[in-house]
Structure formats: C-alpha cells, structure tokens
Amino acid sequence: MTHARTRTPEVTAATVPVEAGELFCESAGEGPAVVLLHGGMLDLHMWDEQFLRLARLGRRVIRYDARGHGSSSAVAGDHAHHDDLRALLTRLDVPRATLVGLSLGARTAVDTALAHPDSVSALVLASPGVSGRPFTDPYVAHHTAQQMAAVGDPDGGAQRFVEHFLRMWVDGPRREASQVDPRLRERMRASASANVLRHARGLGAGMPREVGAADRLATIGVPTLVLDGDLDSGDISSNARAIVRAVPGARRQRFASAAHMVNLESTALFNRAVVSFLASTARH
C-alpha cells in the first residue's frame, strides 16, 4: 500500500497597510485561522518550525512581522500592536483567529483578546509577556541596563546590545551561553542583528499603547494554553502563573530543558502541545 505525499501548501506574501505604516505577512493553508506572533527583536522566521506544519493540518496559518521588526514599517510614533493585528485580520478577511504568540507576541495576543475579543477564538501564550506587569527579575534588569548603555555607542554598541538580548532571552539566567545550542544562538543573533540594523532609527521614536492586561486577565473568555520553559527568567514564570490563575480554564505546560525560546528548543513537544490544543478547541 502506498501513501500519498502531503503536498506543501502554497505560501502567499503580502504587505498590509495599517495606521501610519504597513505590515509584511505570509499565509499558507486553508481552514480556521491561526496567527503566529513572534517575539521582540525577532521576525516571522522564528516560526519556521511551525508555519507549514500547522498549514498541512487544515489551518489557514498567518505569520507577520510586527511594526518595528523584520520587513514591516519602522516605528515612527506611538502605536498599538493589538490594533495593528486587528487591522491585519480585517484586511485579510479573517473574522476570528487562534493567536499563538511568544513573549512580545503573547503580550500582543493577550491585549488583542481584551481590546478586540470578537477577533480571537483561542490563545496559545508561549513565554508570555503581560502588559501592566513589570519586570522585576534582577537578571533581566541587569542585562536591560547593559543594553541601554550600549545604545548609540559607535564602538561595538550594536553587537553588545544584541549580546545582552541573547543572554536574557535565549540563554536565560540558569545557564551560560556555552550551554546553549550554538546553531540556535547564532540564528537568533542573526535575526536580532538584522532588526537592529534595519530599525535602529525607530528606537525611542514612539511608545506602544497597551491595554494594561495585568488586572483584566480574568475577563478573557476563550480557551487558553500557556507554554513556558523551566530555564526562563522569574518574570516569565510569574506571568505564566498569573495567567493560569486568572483566566478561566487556562492550562499550563512547562518544558524542562528550554528557556525563553520554547518553540525552538523543545520543538517536538511544543508542536505536539499546540496541535493537541487546536484539535481540542475545534471540538467546541
């Protein structure tokens, strides 16, 4: 008996206008919509291990570069990532979608579920940020301060800025850089360096408008899955606990050998968790 090979879904790229800018996006597959939202200083390619896989499973999968990232517009003033996402969904004729976000992407997903609840059918929040919850982990505070000190320094400042990003959001506080897969680290370095080069002029050009989700999590009314790594910072673990405590029915899964980039460090387990969650929400 022979098995038909699964055909690779066609990928469509588009540039979508939003308020005072535009977003670059890619979509593949057909079916209920899933939107992949990348982490800060990265771009849509951080979802390479999930994008087509989910599209082959009967989903219309959309990934895009947030404002100030990748091939989308640089930041030129105050902006709201959740409003950008709503504009993207409207332009692509997507009435509702499951949002799968990591870090900044999860922060945007939560804000969107609160500001535009009719646009969201479910949430997968990986290594989640939550607007209105401050960063208090001394490890994060130290590297953030070092990042800010590197801004504008013509003598290697950009490289130091990226290195402190890697220490915070790739290595994490519980291991040294040498303990991280060098291929992952260099992939994230290349992505972050490209963003710094392309969007440096937007640094400080405007502030994100957010909804202050910290005190409103209990009003989220869609199925929610939280995924985070044991090796991540205390701030992210605290955010994950806060979401699971507050959001009705929310579930949490942790990955023992991953830090912040859970979709790239625990890819097989991450994919299995997301696919299982999507299947469970489709039955409701």
GIDADA-V474986 format. One record per run of one state. SS is the DSSP state (@ for helix, = for strand, . for the rest). FROM is the first residue (numbers start at 1). TO is the last residue. If there is no record, write none. Layout:
BEGIN
{{SS	FROM	TO} {SS	FROM	TO}}
END
This chain:
BEGIN
{{.	1	10} {=	11	18} {.	19	20} {=	21	28} {.	29	31} {=	32	37} {.	38	43} {@	44	47} {.	48	50} {@	51	55} {.	56	58} {=	59	64} {.	65	78} {=	79	79} {.	80	80} {@	81	91} {.	92	96} {=	97	102} {.	103	103} {@	104	115} {.	116	116} {@	117	119} {=	120	126} {.	127	137} {@	138	150} {.	151	156} {@	157	171} {.	172	176} {@	177	179} {.	180	181} {@	182	202} {.	203	207} {=	208	208} {.	209	212} {@	213	215} {.	216	216} {@	217	219} {.	220	222} {=	223	229} {.	230	233} {@	234	246} {.	247	250} {=	251	255} {.	256	261} {@	262	265} {.	266	266} {@	267	282} {.	283	284}}
END
